[in-house]
Amino acid sequence: MPKTQTATLRPDGLSCASLGPSLSALLREWLPRQRWFAGKGRPVTDLALLSVTELHPDCLHILVRAGYPQPSANSPLGGIPAHDCYQLLLGIGDSLSPRYSPAVLGRVTEGPLAGLLVYDALQNPRSASQLLERLRTPGTAGALRFERDTRVPIPGGLAPRLLEAEQSNSSLVYGEAFILKVFRRVRPGINPDLEVPWALARQGCTRVPVPVAWFRTSSPWAATLGVLQPFLHGAADGWAQALAALASGHEFTEEAYELGQATAEVHLALAAAFPVEFQGASETALLAAGMAERLRDAIHAVPELLPYASGLRSAFTELAALDSPRPAQRIHGDLHLGQVLRAERQWRVIDFEGEPARPLPERRRPQFPVRDVAGMLRSFDYAAHARRPWRPDWALRCREAYCAGYAAEAGWDPRAEPGLLRAYETDRAVYEVMYEARHRPDWLPVPMVAIARLAERPGLRRLTP
């Protein structure tokens, strides 16, 4: 365990100006190696500390802005921001047990931390436990505010463990009773992963774990930093269950039907919790134009899309021609099999952040519910193509069952809107192509199968994968 250095961490020495130069070299090397780092494939060209708060004598909370070189238009990295803001909790000490060596950034050579070892505090059980104590006892630390629902007891002394699954944030499980999601990439405003579950809880929706504590900042702007929720012990995510079903030859249609019902139930609760607006021809045309623009960017970045460009554009042209007003509401925004959990034969929906790469106001904007449906249909297709031999017939049956379950609960069938569904599924597949080109080139053939299908302008009443 690190030794506390209260004498070294002088309050007047802990500032962005004093710590920035001394931490810069360590952060430039460490940040790009983290799984949640959004600037994969680009060097960090500049760093700026935006805020520094001493949480404990040996733990600092830091918001840092990382800048990257602007990519060229024909790069697979085109269209992503030139900088991001990240949340770090840095432990400080003379030394650290060898078992936590992967957490180490390095030793500081100058400034108020000179001579001390710096490490990722979330990987150290002592620091992780201290963070839970902050959430148990509401209060402030500098610009940080810790809040909780006092109706829900949070016992002290719960043992922490850091989840190892690859994700865009960091999650800590405490005593197999609670899970804390620490948002690594921070944007101004309330995070939907706090806002939406709270609203659904007020509607009596049991499909979503309810926040019990959270923390936020007011500097350099107001933002949500982390959310503590009940941990669904023994639950497995839909992706793992789908792959297990494929491996064992299980159909998964019953689970898909129930998942469709669960999705519709959440959508109905969202429509009751947030304002619903009807969007007509002008809004639909803007939606189609945005999809077409993303396709243009993707074609520049991923040449494999070029032979399918005309067929893919036709999906957005057909969408722009729709002129009947349709209800738009708050939705999940990034729904797929990895965002649902199943325990005791009940599906739960998690991770309401939406697509992390998109601006926060866009993620909070009312949208057509069929976007979530299209995301889940793409996920069934992904699962069927994730392992050889490919099983498109399995995906077809899951997709049909999911839509049937959705229709049974919602009272309307997403397959009855083939133009809208095709446009959203095409937009999602284009997003997947860009993601795989940036992060997992070996997976690029998976969305390209869907690209070829969607470019053929199939009839979507029967959801052929």
C-alpha positions, 0 to 999 in steps of 0.5 A: 500500500502507498504511504500517505504523503500529507506533508508533501501535498501542500494545498497551495501546491496543488494547482493546474499550473503547478501540476501540469508540467510535472504530470504531462510526460507521464500522462502522454505515455499512459493515456493512449494505453488505456482501453477507454482512451478515445483517441486511439491511433493518434498521439497526444500533442498537448495536455492541459489540466482543467481541474485538480481536487485533493480527495484524500491526502494520497489521492487527487481527482483530475480533469485533463484535456488531451489534444490530438493532431487533426486527421486528414479527411481520408483517414479512418480517424476523420470526423472525430474531435481534436481534443477530449476531456478525461477524468482521472483519479491519481494515487500518490505515494512513496511506493506501491505493492508489486501486485498493483504495478499495472496501475503505475504511471511513473515517478514524478521528477519535479513540482509539488509531487517530486519524488513520489509515485503516481498510479491509477487510484481506481486499481488500488482497493484502498483508494477505491474504498475511499471513493465509496466512503465519499459517496456514502457521506454526501458533501463537497470537495472543491468543485466536486459534489457527492450525493445519494438517495438516503432511502437506500442503505449503502453499507460501509466496508464493501470490498471493491473490485475493478471490472476488467471488461473492455469499455469506454468507462471504468466500473467498480463492483463493491461487495457484489452489491453495488456497481460504480461507473466512473465516466472517463470521457467527460462532457458538459451537462447531466449524463443520461446514465444518471438522468434516464434511470432516475426518470424511469424509476419515477415511472415505476419501471423495473427494467433499469437499475436505479441510481443510489449515489452519484458525484458531479463537478461544477468546474470547469463546467457542470458535468456528471462524473460517476453513478452508483447503482445496484449490482445485478449479481449473477446476471449475464449480458445479452451478447454472452448469452447469444454467443453461448446459444450459438455455440450450443445450437440453442435458438434464442428466439424465446429470449429475443421475444422477451427482449423485444417486450422489455425494450418496448416497456422501457420505451413506453416508460420513457414516453411517459417520463419525458416530453414527446414531440411529433416530427414531420417532413422537415425534421425527417429530412434533416435526419436523413441529411445527417445520415447521408453526411455520415455516409460521405465521411465514412466513404472517404475514410473506408474505401471498401464502402464505395461500391455500395454508396449508391444503394446505401444513399437510397435508404436515406433518400427514401427516409427523406421522402417520408412526410407523415408526422411521427412521435419522437421521444427519449430513447436508449440511443446505443442499444445492443446485446451488450447493453442488456442483462438477463437474470432470473429470466428477466431482461434489464437495460443498462448504460443509457449514455447513448453513443459516447462519440456523439455530443451530449445534447444530441444524445438527450434529444427526442428521437424515433424509437425505431433507432433502438430497434435497429441497433438491436437487430444489428446486434443479432446480426453481429452475434451470428457473424462473430464466429464461424460458421456464420449463422444468418438463419439464426439471426433472422429468427431472432430478429423476427422474434424480437420485433414480434415481442416489441409489437406485442408490448408496444402496440405497433410493429417496427416492421410496418415502417420499413423505410424508417427501419432500413435507414436506421439500420443502414446508419448503424452499419455505417457507424460500425464500419467506421468503428471497426476500421478505427479499432478492430480492423479484423472485424470489418467484414462483419458490418460489411456483410450488412452493408452489402445487404442493405445496399440492395434495397431489400423489402424489410417486412421479412428481416433477412440478415 
